[in-house]
Amino acid sequence: MELKRVVVTGIGALTPVGNTSLAFWESLLAGRSGAAPITHFDPQNFRTRFACEVKNFDVADHLDRKEARRMDPFVHFAMVAAHEAVLDSGLLDDAALDKDRVGVIWGAGIGGLLTFEEEIGGFARREDGVPKFNPFFIPKMIIDISSGHISMRYGFRGLNFSTVSACASSTNAIIDSLNYIRLGKAVAIVTGGSEAAVTASGIGGFNAMKALSERNDSPETASRPFDLDRDGFVLGEGAGALILEERDHAIRRGARIYAEVVGGGMSADAHHMTAPHPEGLGARNVMMEALRDAGMQTSDIDYINVHGTSTPLGDIAETKAITEVFGEAAYDLNISSTKSMTGHLLGAAGAIEALACIMAVHDDVIPPTINHFTDDPAFNTRLNFTFGQPVRRKVRAALSNTFGFGGHNASIIVKKHDA
């Protein structure tokens, strides 16, 4: 069976550094940090008091107020990013569109954390002592509800589900979308991911794990991938959305094509609940699988958007894996961690980083890694981490890595569309 080719025809974003895909991309190229003191709740008694929050966002500008009250913020973010992507794709302008063959696959790592926190932390009791809960508690909280709401908004009746693999969730959603279109199960899929975990329990839980940076005196420089003084990740929130479409279908309707999605890989570390394999074994395997799936050689890749969370162990393991997989070709690559600007969006990280790769391929420019101050001798000094400034170069293909708690690894490869 000949697999169908898959292209990107629409993009959308709602992030800590921009509330549209264009604003997001411009901020990355400008090296703009989205980290600032937390405003969603009073963080005074927390060890970490800053995060990368979405800014200047009022859901009432996008959704009916009654409808919005029945959704958790992670669904608000999903709806806004998906709407931008759907409009950008022009799918709804196609009179011949078969909505039975348009699906939604959406990722999230945690889902309705704020809803869970509010309901469990403050539920009331009736006079007879029976606990009283909001009737929308469960449908606001469950992770799959985003894909359901997106499909209902547009009447997309094709395959519909959500993926959960911690910080690899939205990359897994993109890979599933790629494969279902390849197999002819859909002509187009709305995919991506969202997360809204900047809450008291989100910050408190990650603080308890000692996973977050505690650089409260300088939030904007706290996310420091590959820097000697990195002390943990910065929690972020938001959403990224892509419209993946079968190539011939996109060409038939005259759609703009940003890039082609050519491969995806998945693997497990099988090592530890939260720590990466120290030698980057799972990271190595997932990149090799993505290259094999794409039918590409290491020399075909010009850019890697790394997982690069700014944690002491994770950054080292990933660069070990890159050096092992790419060999001498590793030194011709540009590598960057856009988490230095956006923070870590958990289940939505893969979606916005896929967008960064798509735009790098489309515009032939590499976004930088910011906040590098001191070299760490643990890293291979021959690797080009694109510190400080964007780099203009021909970007034929880009690889995006996302790794999650539980040892989940996922990578995708996008390349220039060959018309």
MARGU-346138 format. One record per residue (C-alpha): x, y, z; residue number from 1. Coordinates in steps of 0.2 Angstrom, whole numbers. Layout:
<doba u="X" v="Y" w="Z" rose="NUM"/>
...
END
This chain:
<doba u="0" v="0" w="0" rose="1"/>
<doba u="7" v="17" w="-5" rose="2"/>
<doba u="6" v="29" w="9" rose="3"/>
<doba u="-1" v="46" w="6" rose="4"/>
<doba u="9" v="62" w="8" rose="5"/>
<doba u="4" v="74" w="22" rose="6"/>
<doba u="7" v="93" w="22" rose="7"/>
<doba u="3" v="107" w="34" rose="8"/>
<doba u="-10" v="120" w="28" rose="9"/>
<doba u="-15" v="129" w="43" rose="10"/>
<doba u="-6" v="135" w="59" rose="11"/>
<doba u="-12" v="143" w="75" rose="12"/>
<doba u="-4" v="148" w="92" rose="13"/>
<doba u="-8" v="155" w="109" rose="14"/>
<doba u="8" v="156" w="119" rose="15"/>
<doba u="17" v="166" w="133" rose="16"/>
<doba u="26" v="176" w="119" rose="17"/>
<doba u="12" v="179" w="107" rose="18"/>
<doba u="-6" v="176" w="105" rose="19"/>
<doba u="-6" v="172" w="86" rose="20"/>
<doba u="6" v="161" w="76" rose="21"/>
<doba u="14" v="176" w="68" rose="22"/>
<doba u="16" v="185" w="85" rose="23"/>
<doba u="24" v="169" w="92" rose="24"/>
<doba u="36" v="167" w="78" rose="25"/>
<doba u="41" v="185" w="78" rose="26"/>
<doba u="44" v="184" w="97" rose="27"/>
<doba u="55" v="169" w="95" rose="28"/>
<doba u="66" v="177" w="82" rose="29"/>
<doba u="67" v="193" w="93" rose="30"/>
<doba u="73" v="182" w="107" rose="31"/>
<doba u="59" v="188" w="119" rose="32"/>
<doba u="56" v="179" w="135" rose="33"/>
<doba u="38" v="176" w="141" rose="34"/>
<doba u="43" v="173" w="159" rose="35"/>
<doba u="36" v="185" w="173" rose="36"/>
<doba u="29" v="185" w="190" rose="37"/>
<doba u="13" v="174" w="192" rose="38"/>
<doba u="-3" v="183" w="191" rose="39"/>
<doba u="-16" v="169" w="191" rose="40"/>
<doba u="-14" v="166" w="209" rose="41"/>
<doba u="-4" v="173" w="224" rose="42"/>
<doba u="12" v="164" w="224" rose="43"/>
<doba u="20" v="173" w="239" rose="44"/>
<doba u="22" v="157" w="249" rose="45"/>
<doba u="29" v="146" w="234" rose="46"/>
<doba u="48" v="143" w="231" rose="47"/>
<doba u="44" v="148" w="213" rose="48"/>
<doba u="34" v="164" w="210" rose="49"/>
<doba u="35" v="166" w="191" rose="50"/>
<doba u="30" v="157" w="175" rose="51"/>
<doba u="27" v="159" w="157" rose="52"/>
<doba u="9" v="164" w="157" rose="53"/>
<doba u="-2" v="169" w="142" rose="54"/>
<doba u="-4" v="188" w="142" rose="55"/>
<doba u="-18" v="200" w="137" rose="56"/>
<doba u="-30" v="186" w="134" rose="57"/>
<doba u="-49" v="187" w="138" rose="58"/>
<doba u="-58" v="172" w="133" rose="59"/>
<doba u="-74" v="183" w="131" rose="60"/>
<doba u="-66" v="190" w="115" rose="61"/>
<doba u="-66" v="173" w="107" rose="62"/>
<doba u="-80" v="162" w="115" rose="63"/>
<doba u="-98" v="165" w="121" rose="64"/>
<doba u="-97" v="168" w="140" rose="65"/>
<doba u="-109" v="154" w="145" rose="66"/>
<doba u="-100" v="142" w="134" rose="67"/>
<doba u="-83" v="147" w="141" rose="68"/>
<doba u="-89" v="144" w="159" rose="69"/>
<doba u="-92" v="126" w="154" rose="70"/>
<doba u="-73" v="124" w="149" rose="71"/>
<doba u="-57" v="124" w="158" rose="72"/>
<doba u="-43" v="136" w="153" rose="73"/>
<doba u="-34" v="122" w="144" rose="74"/>
<doba u="-49" v="120" w="133" rose="75"/>
<doba u="-51" v="139" w="130" rose="76"/>
<doba u="-33" v="139" w="124" rose="77"/>
<doba u="-36" v="124" w="112" rose="78"/>
<doba u="-52" v="132" w="105" rose="79"/>
<doba u="-43" v="149" w="101" rose="80"/>
<doba u="-27" v="141" w="93" rose="81"/>
<doba u="-37" v="128" w="83" rose="82"/>
<doba u="-49" v="142" w="77" rose="83"/>
<doba u="-34" v="152" w="70" rose="84"/>
<doba u="-27" v="136" w="61" rose="85"/>
<doba u="-44" v="131" w="54" rose="86"/>
<doba u="-46" v="149" w="47" rose="87"/>
<doba u="-29" v="149" w="41" rose="88"/>
<doba u="-31" v="133" w="31" rose="89"/>
<doba u="-46" v="139" w="22" rose="90"/>
<doba u="-54" v="122" w="24" rose="91"/>
<doba u="-71" v="129" w="28" rose="92"/>
<doba u="-71" v="138" w="11" rose="93"/>
<doba u="-70" v="122" w="2" rose="94"/>
<doba u="-88" v="118" w="-3" rose="95"/>
<doba u="-83" v="100" w="-8" rose="96"/>
<doba u="-76" v="97" w="10" rose="97"/>
<doba u="-82" v="80" w="17" rose="98"/>
<doba u="-83" v="83" w="35" rose="99"/>
<doba u="-85" v="65" w="39" rose="100"/>
<doba u="-67" v="63" w="34" rose="101"/>
<doba u="-60" v="78" w="44" rose="102"/>
<doba u="-54" v="73" w="61" rose="103"/>
<doba u="-47" v="80" w="77" rose="104"/>
<doba u="-33" v="73" w="87" rose="105"/>
<doba u="-27" v="84" w="102" rose="106"/>
<doba u="-14" v="82" w="116" rose="107"/>
<doba u="-13" v="87" w="134" rose="108"/>
<doba u="-2" v="81" w="148" rose="109"/>
<doba u="-13" v="86" w="163" rose="110"/>
<doba u="-29" v="93" w="156" rose="111"/>
<doba u="-41" v="103" w="168" rose="112"/>
<doba u="-30" v="105" w="183" rose="113"/>
<doba u="-38" v="122" w="188" rose="114"/>
<doba u="-55" v="114" w="187" rose="115"/>
<doba u="-50" v="99" w="198" rose="116"/>
<doba u="-41" v="110" w="210" rose="117"/>
<doba u="-56" v="122" w="212" rose="118"/>
<doba u="-69" v="108" w="214" rose="119"/>
<doba u="-59" v="96" w="226" rose="120"/>
<doba u="-52" v="111" w="236" rose="121"/>
<doba u="-68" v="120" w="239" rose="122"/>
<doba u="-83" v="108" w="236" rose="123"/>
<doba u="-99" v="112" w="246" rose="124"/>
<doba u="-110" v="100" w="255" rose="125"/>
<doba u="-129" v="100" w="255" rose="126"/>
<doba u="-139" v="101" w="271" rose="127"/>
<doba u="-140" v="83" w="272" rose="128"/>
<doba u="-121" v="81" w="271" rose="129"/>
<doba u="-120" v="75" w="253" rose="130"/>
<doba u="-105" v="82" w="243" rose="131"/>
<doba u="-111" v="95" w="230" rose="132"/>
<doba u="-101" v="96" w="214" rose="133"/>
<doba u="-103" v="107" w="198" rose="134"/>
<doba u="-112" v="96" w="185" rose="135"/>
<doba u="-98" v="102" w="173" rose="136"/>
<doba u="-84" v="96" w="184" rose="137"/>
<doba u="-80" v="80" w="175" rose="138"/>
<doba u="-83" v="87" w="157" rose="139"/>
<doba u="-73" v="102" w="160" rose="140"/>
<doba u="-58" v="92" w="167" rose="141"/>
<doba u="-56" v="77" w="156" rose="142"/>
<doba u="-42" v="78" w="143" rose="143"/>
<doba u="-51" v="72" w="128" rose="144"/>
<doba u="-64" v="86" w="130" rose="145"/>
<doba u="-54" v="98" w="119" rose="146"/>
<doba u="-55" v="87" w="104" rose="147"/>
<doba u="-73" v="85" w="107" rose="148"/>
<doba u="-76" v="104" w="108" rose="149"/>
<doba u="-66" v="107" w="92" rose="150"/>
<doba u="-75" v="94" w="82" rose="151"/>
<doba u="-92" v="101" w="88" rose="152"/>
<doba u="-88" v="119" w="83" rose="153"/>
<doba u="-84" v="115" w="65" rose="154"/>
<doba u="-95" v="99" w="63" rose="155"/>
<doba u="-79" v="88" w="59" rose="156"/>
<doba u="-86" v="71" w="61" rose="157"/>
<doba u="-70" v="60" w="57" rose="158"/>
<doba u="-59" v="51" w="69" rose="159"/>
<doba u="-58" v="60" w="86" rose="160"/>
<doba u="-48" v="57" w="102" rose="161"/>
<doba u="-34" v="64" w="113" rose="162"/>
<doba u="-16" v="58" w="117" rose="163"/>
<doba u="-8" v="58" w="134" rose="164"/>
<doba u="10" v="56" w="136" rose="165"/>
<doba u="16" v="70" w="148" rose="166"/>
<doba u="27" v="82" w="139" rose="167"/>
<doba u="26" v="72" w="123" rose="168"/>
<doba u="7" v="72" w="121" rose="169"/>
<doba u="5" v="84" w="107" rose="170"/>
<doba u="19" v="77" w="97" rose="171"/>
<doba u="11" v="60" w="99" rose="172"/>
<doba u="-5" v="69" w="93" rose="173"/>
<doba u="4" v="75" w="77" rose="174"/>
<doba u="12" v="58" w="74" rose="175"/>
<doba u="-5" v="49" w="75" rose="176"/>
<doba u="-13" v="62" w="63" rose="177"/>
<doba u="1" v="60" w="51" rose="178"/>
<doba u="-1" v="41" w="51" rose="179"/>
<doba u="-20" v="41" w="50" rose="180"/>
<doba u="-19" v="53" w="34" rose="181"/>
<doba u="-5" v="42" w="27" rose="182"/>
<doba u="-17" v="27" w="28" rose="183"/>
<doba u="-32" v="36" w="20" rose="184"/>
<doba u="-42" v="37" w="36" rose="185"/>
<doba u="-45" v="56" w="35" rose="186"/>
<doba u="-41" v="69" w="22" rose="187"/>
<doba u="-37" v="82" w="35" rose="188"/>
<doba u="-35" v="83" w="54" rose="189"/>
<doba u="-34" v="97" w="67" rose="190"/>
<doba u="-20" v="93" w="79" rose="191"/>
<doba u="-9" v="100" w="92" rose="192"/>
<doba u="-10" v="102" w="110" rose="193"/>
<doba u="-14" v="114" w="125" rose="194"/>
<doba u="-10" v="115" w="143" rose="195"/>
<doba u="-15" v="127" w="158" rose="196"/>
<doba u="-5" v="121" w="173" rose="197"/>
<doba u="0" v="138" w="180" rose="198"/>
<doba u="-10" v="135" w="195" rose="199"/>
<doba u="-6" v="133" w="214" rose="200"/>
<doba u="-6" v="114" w="213" rose="201"/>
<doba u="4" v="115" w="197" rose="202"/>
<doba u="18" v="126" w="204" rose="203"/>
<doba u="17" v="117" w="221" rose="204"/>
<doba u="18" v="100" w="213" rose="205"/>
<doba u="33" v="104" w="202" rose="206"/>
<doba u="41" v="113" w="216" rose="207"/>
<doba u="40" v="98" w="227" rose="208"/>
<doba u="49" v="88" w="214" rose="209"/>
<doba u="63" v="101" w="213" rose="210"/>
<doba u="59" v="102" w="194" rose="211"/>
<doba u="57" v="121" w="193" rose="212"/>
<doba u="69" v="135" w="192" rose="213"/>
<doba u="68" v="146" w="208" rose="214"/>
<doba u="77" v="161" w="200" rose="215"/>
<doba u="64" v="173" w="207" rose="216"/>
<doba u="75" v="188" w="205" rose="217"/>
<doba u="77" v="187" w="187" rose="218"/>
<doba u="62" v="177" w="179" rose="219"/>
<doba u="66" v="182" w="161" rose="220"/>
<doba u="83" v="174" w="162" rose="221"/>
<doba u="78" v="159" w="172" rose="222"/>
<doba u="76" v="146" w="158" rose="223"/>
<doba u="94" v="143" w="153" rose="224"/>
<doba u="96" v="127" w="142" rose="225"/>
<doba u="114" v="121" w="141" rose="226"/>
<doba u="120" v="135" w="153" rose="227"/>
<doba u="131" v="129" w="168" rose="228"/>
<doba u="119" v="138" w="180" rose="229"/>
<doba u="103" v="131" w="174" rose="230"/>
<doba u="92" v="126" w="189" rose="231"/>
<doba u="76" v="119" w="182" rose="232"/>
<doba u="62" v="123" w="169" rose="233"/>
<doba u="50" v="137" w="169" rose="234"/>
<doba u="32" v="132" w="168" rose="235"/>
<doba u="22" v="138" w="153" rose="236"/>
<doba u="4" v="138" w="147" rose="237"/>
<doba u="-5" v="140" w="130" rose="238"/>
<doba u="-8" v="130" w="114" rose="239"/>
<doba u="-2" v="126" w="97" rose="240"/>
<doba u="-13" v="120" w="82" rose="241"/>
<doba u="-9" v="113" w="65" rose="242"/>
<doba u="-20" v="107" w="51" rose="243"/>
<doba u="-12" v="92" w="43" rose="244"/>
<doba u="-20" v="87" w="26" rose="245"/>
<doba u="-17" v="74" w="13" rose="246"/>
<doba u="-6" v="82" w="0" rose="247"/>
<doba u="-17" v="79" w="-16" rose="248"/>
<doba u="-32" v="85" w="-7" rose="249"/>
<doba u="-23" v="101" w="-2" rose="250"/>
<doba u="-17" v="104" w="-20" rose="251"/>
<doba u="-34" v="101" w="-27" rose="252"/>
<doba u="-42" v="115" w="-17" rose="253"/>
<doba u="-27" v="127" w="-20" rose="254"/>
<doba u="-22" v="127" w="-1" rose="255"/>
<doba u="-6" v="136" w="5" rose="256"/>
<doba u="7" v="123" w="10" rose="257"/>
<doba u="19" v="128" w="24" rose="258"/>
<doba u="29" v="112" w="25" rose="259"/>
<doba u="27" v="93" w="23" rose="260"/>
<doba u="27" v="81" w="38" rose="261"/>
<doba u="38" v="66" w="33" rose="262"/>
<doba u="41" v="56" w="48" rose="263"/>
<doba u="38" v="52" w="66" rose="264"/>
<doba u="47" v="42" w="80" rose="265"/>
<doba u="41" v="36" w="97" rose="266"/>
<doba u="51" v="26" w="110" rose="267"/>
<doba u="52" v="23" w="129" rose="268"/>
<doba u="67" v="26" w="141" rose="269"/>
<doba u="61" v="11" w="152" rose="270"/>
<doba u="72" v="19" w="165" rose="271"/>
<doba u="64" v="31" w="178" rose="272"/>
<doba u="48" v="40" w="182" rose="273"/>
<doba u="55" v="57" w="179" rose="274"/>
<doba u="74" v="57" w="175" rose="275"/>
<doba u="80" v="53" w="157" rose="276"/>
<doba u="91" v="39" w="153" rose="277"/>
<doba u="108" v="46" w="158" rose="278"/>
<doba u="115" v="41" w="141" rose="279"/>
<doba u="100" v="47" w="131" rose="280"/>
<doba u="96" v="29" w="125" rose="281"/>
<doba u="77" v="33" w="122" rose="282"/>
<doba u="81" v="50" w="114" rose="283"/>
<doba u="94" v="41" w="103" rose="284"/>
<doba u="81" v="28" w="98" rose="285"/>
<doba u="67" v="40" w="94" rose="286"/>
<doba u="77" v="51" w="83" rose="287"/>
<doba u="84" v="36" w="73" rose="288"/>
<doba u="66" v="30" w="71" rose="289"/>
<doba u="60" v="47" w="65" rose="290"/>
<doba u="74" v="47" w="52" rose="291"/>
<doba u="70" v="29" w="47" rose="292"/>
<doba u="51" v="33" w="45" rose="293"/>
<doba u="55" v="49" w="35" rose="294"/>
<doba u="67" v="39" w="24" rose="295"/>
<doba u="81" v="52" w="27" rose="296"/>
<doba u="99" v="52" w="32" rose="297"/>
<doba u="106" v="62" w="46" rose="298"/>
<doba u="114" v="74" w="33" rose="299"/>
<doba u="97" v="79" w="27" rose="300"/>
<doba u="93" v="88" w="43" rose="301"/>
<doba u="98" v="106" w="46" rose="302"/>
<doba u="89" v="110" w="62" rose="303"/>
<doba u="84" v="102" w="78" rose="304"/>
<doba u="72" v="110" w="90" rose="305"/>
<doba u="77" v="101" w="106" rose="306"/>
<doba u="67" v="96" w="121" rose="307"/>
<doba u="80" v="107" w="130" rose="308"/>
<doba u="70" v="111" w="146" rose="309"/>
<doba u="85" v="119" w="156" rose="310"/>
<doba u="86" v="104" w="169" rose="311"/>
<doba u="103" v="98" w="174" rose="312"/>
<doba u="101" v="80" w="168" rose="313"/>
<doba u="89" v="82" w="153" rose="314"/>
<doba u="100" v="94" w="143" rose="315"/>
<doba u="115" v="83" w="144" rose="316"/>
<doba u="106" v="67" w="140" rose="317"/>
<doba u="98" v="74" w="124" rose="318"/>
<doba u="115" v="81" w="117" rose="319"/>
<doba u="123" v="65" w="120" rose="320"/>
<doba u="110" v="57" w="110" rose="321"/>
<doba u="111" v="70" w="96" rose="322"/>
<doba u="130" v="67" w="95" rose="323"/>
<doba u="128" v="48" w="94" rose="324"/>
<doba u="114" v="48" w="81" rose="325"/>
<doba u="121" v="62" w="70" rose="326"/>
<doba u="140" v="59" w="71" rose="327"/>
<doba u="150" v="71" w="61" rose="328"/>
<doba u="134" v="78" w="54" rose="329"/>
<doba u="129" v="85" w="71" rose="330"/>
<doba u="142" v="99" w="69" rose="331"/>
<doba u="133" v="105" w="53" rose="332"/>
<doba u="117" v="107" w="62" rose="333"/>
<doba u="109" v="121" w="71" rose="334"/>
<doba u="101" v="117" w="88" rose="335"/>
<doba u="90" v="128" w="98" rose="336"/>
<doba u="78" v="127" w="113" rose="337"/>
<doba u="64" v="139" w="111" rose="338"/>
<doba u="59" v="134" w="129" rose="339"/>
<doba u="72" v="147" w="134" rose="340"/>
<doba u="58" v="159" w="128" rose="341"/>
<doba u="42" v="151" w="130" rose="342"/>
<doba u="45" v="141" w="145" rose="343"/>
<doba u="39" v="123" w="146" rose="344"/>
<doba u="21" v="120" w="140" rose="345"/>
<doba u="21" v="102" w="145" rose="346"/>
<doba u="8" v="93" w="134" rose="347"/>
<doba u="7" v="108" w="122" rose="348"/>
<doba u="26" v="110" w="120" rose="349"/>
<doba u="27" v="98" w="105" rose="350"/>
<doba u="14" v="108" w="96" rose="351"/>
<doba u="22" v="125" w="98" rose="352"/>
<doba u="39" v="118" w="94" rose="353"/>
<doba u="33" v="109" w="79" rose="354"/>
<doba u="26" v="126" w="73" rose="355"/>
<doba u="44" v="133" w="76" rose="356"/>
<doba u="51" v="120" w="65" rose="357"/>
<doba u="38" v="122" w="52" rose="358"/>
<doba u="42" v="141" w="51" rose="359"/>
<doba u="61" v="138" w="51" rose="360"/>
<doba u="58" v="127" w="36" rose="361"/>
<doba u="46" v="139" w="28" rose="362"/>
<doba u="57" v="155" w="31" rose="363"/>
<doba u="74" v="148" w="31" rose="364"/>
<doba u="79" v="155" w="48" rose="365"/>
<doba u="83" v="147" w="65" rose="366"/>
<doba u="76" v="154" w="81" rose="367"/>
<doba u="89" v="156" w="95" rose="368"/>
<doba u="92" v="149" w="112" rose="369"/>
<doba u="93" v="164" w="124" rose="370"/>
<doba u="99" v="166" w="141" rose="371"/>
<doba u="116" v="158" w="139" rose="372"/>
<doba u="129" v="166" w="151" rose="373"/>
<doba u="142" v="152" w="156" rose="374"/>
<doba u="148" v="137" w="146" rose="375"/>
<doba u="145" v="120" w="154" rose="376"/>
<doba u="160" v="109" w="151" rose="377"/>
<doba u="148" v="94" w="151" rose="378"/>
<doba u="142" v="99" w="133" rose="379"/>
<doba u="151" v="95" w="117" rose="380"/>
<doba u="158" v="112" w="112" rose="381"/>
<doba u="157" v="108" w="94" rose="382"/>
<doba u="138" v="108" w="94" rose="383"/>
<doba u="130" v="124" w="88" rose="384"/>
<doba u="116" v="129" w="100" rose="385"/>
<doba u="112" v="145" w="91" rose="386"/>
<doba u="115" v="155" w="106" rose="387"/>
<doba u="108" v="173" w="107" rose="388"/>
<doba u="103" v="177" w="89" rose="389"/>
<doba u="93" v="169" w="75" rose="390"/>
<doba u="103" v="162" w="61" rose="391"/>
<doba u="98" v="163" w="42" rose="392"/>
<doba u="102" v="148" w="33" rose="393"/>
<doba u="94" v="136" w="21" rose="394"/>
<doba u="83" v="124" w="31" rose="395"/>
<doba u="78" v="109" w="21" rose="396"/>
<doba u="72" v="99" w="35" rose="397"/>
<doba u="70" v="101" w="54" rose="398"/>
<doba u="67" v="88" w="68" rose="399"/>
<doba u="58" v="92" w="84" rose="400"/>
<doba u="61" v="82" w="100" rose="401"/>
<doba u="49" v="80" w="115" rose="402"/>
<doba u="52" v="69" w="130" rose="403"/>
<doba u="40" v="66" w="145" rose="404"/>
<doba u="39" v="60" w="162" rose="405"/>
<doba u="37" v="41" w="162" rose="406"/>
<doba u="50" v="40" w="149" rose="407"/>
<doba u="39" v="44" w="134" rose="408"/>
<doba u="49" v="51" w="119" rose="409"/>
<doba u="42" v="57" w="102" rose="410"/>
<doba u="50" v="66" w="87" rose="411"/>
<doba u="44" v="72" w="71" rose="412"/>
<doba u="52" v="78" w="55" rose="413"/>
<doba u="46" v="92" w="43" rose="414"/>
<doba u="53" v="97" w="27" rose="415"/>
<doba u="51" v="109" w="13" rose="416"/>
<doba u="36" v="105" w="2" rose="417"/>
<doba u="42" v="99" w="-15" rose="418"/>
<doba u="29" v="105" w="-27" rose="419"/>
END
